[in-house]
Amino acid sequence: MRNFVFASLLVLSLGVCNGQSSTGKPAEPAAIGVVFYLDSSTQELKPLPNEQWKAKGRPGWTTATGVIEVSGVRSAFRINSGEKTEFIFKTEHPETVSIYAFVLKKDHRQFDLVKVGRERETIQGIPAELTKFGDSSYRLVPNSPLGPGEYVINMAGKMFTFGIDR
């Protein structure tokens, strides 16, 4: 009888513990300063490529524009059109992380980052919602679905790229 009670309690406690640990939410990323795509079908975090970039200036009559260029016309990381686009990352300054659409040129991709005239103005990226994801990471989700094209997430001078296919 004593063994039966012990076995029953053991089975019951394992069932309760198992139910509490199964949340279906992916673990937070271990890496700081890396942007991950949250695959909604598998709940897997997939790192976006961090591509090298260079800054260029584009002069105008009364203002100049600071442009960021990334070589090549496609990111290696691809997302199918219609898939939910959620990005997870850890950083000390999440409010500075932004998504931009690239403009495609002959052999590179670019986006405008700042305008300098009488004052310096940082150009805002694509509107997105920033929320907490776990204890120490954040989730960035565009307010509207992103169409086919090439995109970049600018995080503290690192350029994490992805493309959305038709």
VOPAGU-2260 file (C-alpha; in pm, 1 decimal, decimal comma):
REM VOPAGU-2260
SITE   aa  ch    i         X         Y         Z
SITE  MET   A    0       0,0       0,0       0,0
SITE  ARG   A    1     281,3     236,9      88,2
SITE  ASN   A    2     451,8     177,2    -249,0
SITE  PHE   A    3     120,8     239,8    -427,3
SITE  VAL   A    4      76,3     577,9    -254,3
SITE  PHE   A    5     436,2     675,1    -332,0
SITE  ALA   A    6     401,3     572,9    -698,4
SITE  SER   A    7      70,7     761,3    -727,6
SITE  LEU   A    8     221,6    1077,4    -581,3
SITE  LEU   A    9     523,6    1046,8    -810,4
SITE  VAL   A   10     307,3    1010,7   -1123,1
SITE  LEU   A   11      82,8    1297,8   -1014,5
SITE  SER   A   12     377,7    1530,8    -945,1
SITE  LEU   A   13     542,8    1449,4   -1279,4
SITE  GLY   A   14     218,2    1526,5   -1459,4
SITE  VAL   A   15     182,9    1863,7   -1285,1
SITE  CYS   A   16     546,9    1959,1   -1347,6
SITE  ASN   A   17     524,4    1855,6   -1710,6
SITE  GLY   A   18     213,2    2065,9   -1761,9
SITE  GLN   A   19     378,6    2372,2   -1614,1
SITE  SER   A   20     698,9    2352,0   -1818,6
SITE  SER   A   21     532,6    2306,3   -2157,1
SITE  THR   A   22     461,2    2663,8   -2266,9
SITE  GLY   A   23     520,3    2634,6   -2641,0
SITE  LYS   A   24     723,0    2959,0   -2632,4
SITE  PRO   A   25    1083,5    2945,0   -2753,2
SITE  ALA   A   26    1363,5    3012,1   -2510,0
SITE  GLU   A   27    1517,2    3357,1   -2506,6
SITE  PRO   A   28    1827,0    3401,8   -2722,1
SITE  ALA   A   29    2156,4    3348,7   -2543,8
SITE  ALA   A   30    2346,0    3591,8   -2766,6
SITE  ILE   A   31    2340,9    3966,5   -2702,6
SITE  GLY   A   32    2351,4    4193,0   -3006,9
SITE  VAL   A   33    2213,2    3937,5   -3255,2
SITE  VAL   A   34    1871,4    3957,3   -3422,1
SITE  PHE   A   35    1672,8    3635,8   -3463,5
SITE  TYR   A   36    1369,0    3561,4   -3681,6
SITE  LEU   A   37    1098,7    3378,1   -3486,6
SITE  ASP   A   38     967,2    3104,6   -3717,8
SITE  SER   A   39     596,8    3089,1   -3630,1
SITE  SER   A   40     553,4    2732,9   -3760,7
SITE  THR   A   41     836,5    2575,8   -3556,7
SITE  GLN   A   42     882,7    2838,6   -3280,8
SITE  GLU   A   43    1254,5    2826,4   -3364,1
SITE  LEU   A   44    1481,1    3130,8   -3339,5
SITE  LYS   A   45    1688,0    3167,3   -3657,8
SITE  PRO   A   46    1975,2    3421,7   -3665,6
SITE  LEU   A   47    1969,4    3686,9   -3936,9
SITE  PRO   A   48    2296,5    3755,3   -4121,7
SITE  ASN   A   49    2493,7    4053,8   -3995,0
SITE  GLU   A   50    2623,5    4213,1   -4315,7
SITE  GLN   A   51    2909,3    4457,7   -4361,1
SITE  TRP   A   52    2804,5    4810,0   -4456,9
SITE  LYS   A   53    2943,1    5150,7   -4543,1
SITE  ALA   A   54    2808,8    5500,5   -4494,8
SITE  LYS   A   55    2787,9    5743,6   -4782,2
SITE  GLY   A   56    2668,6    6099,0   -4813,6
SITE  ARG   A   57    2428,8    6227,8   -5075,2
SITE  PRO   A   58    2452,8    6608,4   -5097,1
SITE  GLY   A   59    2153,1    6827,4   -5177,0
SITE  TRP   A   60    2091,0    7202,2   -5208,0
SITE  THR   A   61    2007,1    7265,3   -4844,0
SITE  THR   A   62    2041,6    6923,2   -4684,6
SITE  ALA   A   63    2262,8    6616,5   -4711,5
SITE  THR   A   64    2143,6    6262,6   -4659,9
SITE  GLY   A   65    2341,1    5990,4   -4484,1
SITE  VAL   A   66    2294,6    5662,8   -4668,7
SITE  ILE   A   67    2383,2    5311,1   -4556,5
SITE  GLU   A   68    2496,2    5072,6   -4831,9
SITE  VAL   A   69    2521,6    4694,0   -4817,1
SITE  SER   A   70    2682,2    4509,9   -5107,6
SITE  GLY   A   71    2483,6    4258,4   -5310,2
SITE  VAL   A   72    2119,0    4275,8   -5409,0
SITE  ARG   A   73    1981,6    3993,7   -5190,0
SITE  SER   A   74    2008,1    3878,5   -4832,7
SITE  ALA   A   75    2088,9    3512,5   -4781,0
SITE  PHE   A   76    1802,2    3492,0   -4527,2
SITE  ARG   A   77    1465,2    3448,6   -4700,1
SITE  ILE   A   78    1107,8    3460,3   -4567,5
SITE  ASN   A   79     803,5    3361,1   -4771,7
SITE  SER   A   80     544,5    3629,4   -4840,6
SITE  GLY   A   81     253,1    3605,4   -4599,0
SITE  GLU   A   82     455,6    3458,1   -4312,3
SITE  LYS   A   83     440,0    3641,3   -3981,8
SITE  THR   A   84     751,8    3853,8   -3932,5
SITE  GLU   A   85     863,1    3863,3   -3569,4
SITE  PHE   A   86    1216,8    3937,0   -3459,0
SITE  ILE   A   87    1372,5    3864,7   -3118,5
SITE  PHE   A   88    1689,4    4021,6   -2977,5
SITE  LYS   A   89    1876,8    4128,5   -2665,2
SITE  THR   A   90    2023,1    4477,5   -2636,2
SITE  GLU   A   91    2064,8    4751,7   -2379,0
SITE  HIS   A   92    1882,1    5006,5   -2596,7
SITE  PRO   A   93    1585,2    4834,7   -2764,8
SITE  GLU   A   94    1423,2    5168,0   -2852,3
SITE  THR   A   95    1699,4    5235,9   -3106,9
SITE  VAL   A   96    1634,8    4918,2   -3310,7
SITE  SER   A   97    1455,1    4985,4   -3641,3
SITE  ILE   A   98    1348,3    4807,1   -3959,0
SITE  TYR   A   99    1415,9    4972,9   -4295,1
SITE  ALA   A  100    1326,4    4877,6   -4650,6
SITE  PHE   A  101    1622,1    4871,0   -4885,2
SITE  VAL   A  102    1622,9    5048,1   -5218,8
SITE  LEU   A  103    1787,0    4818,0   -5473,2
SITE  LYS   A  104    2064,9    4957,6   -5688,9
SITE  LYS   A  105    2275,4    4790,3   -5957,7
SITE  ASP   A  106    2508,9    4599,2   -5724,8
SITE  HIS   A  107    2399,8    4694,4   -5372,8
SITE  ARG   A  108    2112,1    4774,4   -5138,3
SITE  GLN   A  109    2076,1    5105,4   -4955,6
SITE  PHE   A  110    1853,8    5306,3   -4723,0
SITE  ASP   A  111    1852,5    5663,9   -4596,0
SITE  LEU   A  112    1941,7    5691,6   -4227,6
SITE  VAL   A  113    1987,9    6064,4   -4151,4
SITE  LYS   A  114    1923,1    6404,8   -4303,3
SITE  VAL   A  115    2151,2    6689,4   -4210,7
SITE  GLY   A  116    2056,4    7050,7   -4272,6
SITE  ARG   A  117    2016,8    7309,3   -4002,6
SITE  GLU   A  118    1958,8    7015,7   -3770,6
SITE  ARG   A  119    2034,8    6647,0   -3783,8
SITE  GLU   A  120    1726,6    6428,7   -3824,5
SITE  THR   A  121    1731,8    6050,4   -3795,7
SITE  ILE   A  122    1498,8    5899,5   -4053,5
SITE  GLN   A  123    1243,8    5670,7   -3895,2
SITE  GLY   A  124    1217,7    5313,1   -4015,0
SITE  ILE   A  125     909,3    5105,5   -4083,0
SITE  PRO   A  126     653,0    5144,3   -3800,8
SITE  ALA   A  127     681,5    4846,9   -3567,0
SITE  GLU   A  128     571,1    4738,8   -3221,1
SITE  LEU   A  129     839,7    4672,2   -2961,4
SITE  THR   A  130     745,2    4450,8   -2664,5
SITE  LYS   A  131     925,4    4256,9   -2394,6
SITE  PHE   A  132     997,0    3890,1   -2473,8
SITE  GLY   A  133    1087,7    3701,6   -2159,5
SITE  ASP   A  134    1311,5    3848,5   -1890,5
SITE  SER   A  135    1591,0    4003,3   -2093,9
SITE  SER   A  136    1498,2    4014,5   -2461,6
SITE  TYR   A  137    1260,5    4202,9   -2690,5
SITE  ARG   A  138    1021,7    4131,7   -2978,1
SITE  LEU   A  139     993,6    4361,8   -3281,4
SITE  VAL   A  140     690,0    4316,8   -3508,7
SITE  PRO   A  141     608,9    4544,2   -3805,7
SITE  ASN   A  142     270,5    4717,8   -3765,9
SITE  SER   A  143     170,1    4611,1   -4118,4
SITE  PRO   A  144     269,3    4301,2   -4315,6
SITE  LEU   A  145     589,5    4351,4   -4510,9
SITE  GLY   A  146     565,0    4307,0   -4885,6
SITE  PRO   A  147     818,3    4132,1   -5107,6
SITE  GLY   A  148    1155,4    4304,7   -5101,9
SITE  GLU   A  149    1481,1    4343,5   -4915,3
SITE  TYR   A  150    1494,5    4466,6   -4555,6
SITE  VAL   A  151    1740,6    4545,4   -4279,1
SITE  ILE   A  152    1718,0    4569,1   -3902,1
SITE  ASN   A  153    1958,9    4833,8   -3773,7
SITE  MET   A  154    2075,5    4756,0   -3421,1
SITE  ALA   A  155    2357,0    4966,4   -3276,2
SITE  GLY   A  156    2543,0    4992,5   -3605,7
SITE  LYS   A  157    2494,9    4627,8   -3700,5
SITE  MET   A  158    2289,6    4555,1   -4012,5
SITE  PHE   A  159    2085,0    4233,6   -3997,1
SITE  THR   A  160    1932,3    4160,9   -4337,0
SITE  PHE   A  161    1645,3    3951,8   -4470,5
SITE  GLY   A  162    1436,0    3931,8   -4781,2
SITE  ILE   A  163    1071,1    3851,6   -4839,2
SITE  ASP   A  164     991,8    3645,5   -5148,0
SITE  ARG   A  165     668,8    3651,2   -5347,3
